[in-house]
Amino acid sequence: MVIFQYSDAALFRRGAQVEGDEFEVEPWRPRIPSAFCGPLNSANRVVRVNDMGSSTLANSTYKEAQLESLALVDQYCWWEDERLAVRRVEGRQAPAHWLTITYAKAGASLVLAARSQKALDEVKAKILSQVPSTDVLVVPTDVVDLAQIEAAVKAGSERFGKFDIVIANAGKGDGFDQSMTEKEPLEWWNMVEVNVRGVYNIAHFTLPYLSKVEGYFLVTSSIGSLLRMSNASPYSISKEAANVFVEYVALEFPNVKAFALHPGSVDTEMTRGANIVAEDNVQLASATFLYLTAGKADWLSGKFLFVNWDMDELQRDWKDKILEGNALVSRIVIPA
């Protein structure tokens, strides 16, 4: 089950039937910046879901999806024990739509939590138009309001019983056109609140559930956390804080797998406002989230990842180096 926040949130839980149809992630340019791991083959690759077939697991019928040429998601059969998840979305409607639909196709029931009832209704309608059998609950919620987050999590737990996966996606940004003294102080602080406090609020109420089931906690971060750009102080600071927060989740709850992810550069209202070039496919983020919550890369818990990295190559060529060097975490680098 998932709490998804559309400019706010949603809850997924496995359903009895999954309508299986193909989706594409193309073109994809897998790459890991050399500053993190080393050079990669940057050739374009087409990732296509094909060879759909039906199988039976735990008295439920679902569709298996295998990827051609690159196994981002080998199959959807990881929904074997009514997994639950929470996801927050601020200003990333396109990726959020794909994530809710992808999880619904994987057999999830949904609890949508958002500030806007209109947005909730639109997302629910879009999900049901593609996966009519999905169980969808909507809960109006403001991510920075502790009481409202508590109520949303309570509503989800009462309806579905547990949480297995929590995806916290705080993503408030702006055009990065004002310095820290030009920007109105409360506006500056609100961005930090959404991107940090919003993630903490969800973690506070869901980590006890995740700890019981050895679940997953994912945070949608940003490459902006690594950059030092003029006029971007509230965004970069808050996203870096979110990355470190994930490290602490992994430290304090070792039986919970935690990841921070850069979702790629995709076309959204926020990226358009910041004049960011959209070069990635939103479906790639969905595939990568599924891959991680399928238990295929638990060794990366506590790390900061990019959804447009080649996960097979990461596991094959970089696993030992990452673990030995404690890489993909926040720390000061001292020149040799």
Secondary structure as GFF3:
##gff-version 3
##sequence-region A 1 336
A	DSSP	beta_strand	2	6	.	.	.	ID=ss1
A	DSSP	beta_strand	8	14	.	.	.	ID=ss2
A	DSSP	beta_strand	24	28	.	.	.	ID=ss3
A	DSSP	beta_strand	45	57	.	.	.	ID=ss4
A	DSSP	beta_strand	60	68	.	.	.	ID=ss5
A	DSSP	beta_strand	85	89	.	.	.	ID=ss6
A	DSSP	alpha_helix	93	105	.	.	.	ID=ss7
A	DSSP	beta_strand	108	114	.	.	.	ID=ss8
A	DSSP	alpha_helix	117	130	.	.	.	ID=ss9
A	DSSP	beta_strand	136	140	.	.	.	ID=ss10
A	DSSP	alpha_helix	146	160	.	.	.	ID=ss11
A	DSSP	beta_strand	165	168	.	.	.	ID=ss12
A	DSSP	alpha_helix	185	192	.	.	.	ID=ss13
A	DSSP	pi_helix	193	197	.	.	.	ID=ss14
A	DSSP	alpha_helix	198	213	.	.	.	ID=ss15
A	DSSP	beta_strand	216	220	.	.	.	ID=ss16
A	DSSP	three_ten_helix	223	225	.	.	.	ID=ss17
A	DSSP	alpha_helix	233	252	.	.	.	ID=ss18
A	DSSP	beta_strand	257	262	.	.	.	ID=ss19
A	DSSP	alpha_helix	269	273	.	.	.	ID=ss20
A	DSSP	alpha_helix	282	293	.	.	.	ID=ss21
A	DSSP	three_ten_helix	298	300	.	.	.	ID=ss22
A	DSSP	beta_strand	303	306	.	.	.	ID=ss23
A	DSSP	alpha_helix	311	313	.	.	.	ID=ss24
A	DSSP	pi_helix	314	318	.	.	.	ID=ss25
A	DSSP	alpha_helix	319	325	.	.	.	ID=ss26
###
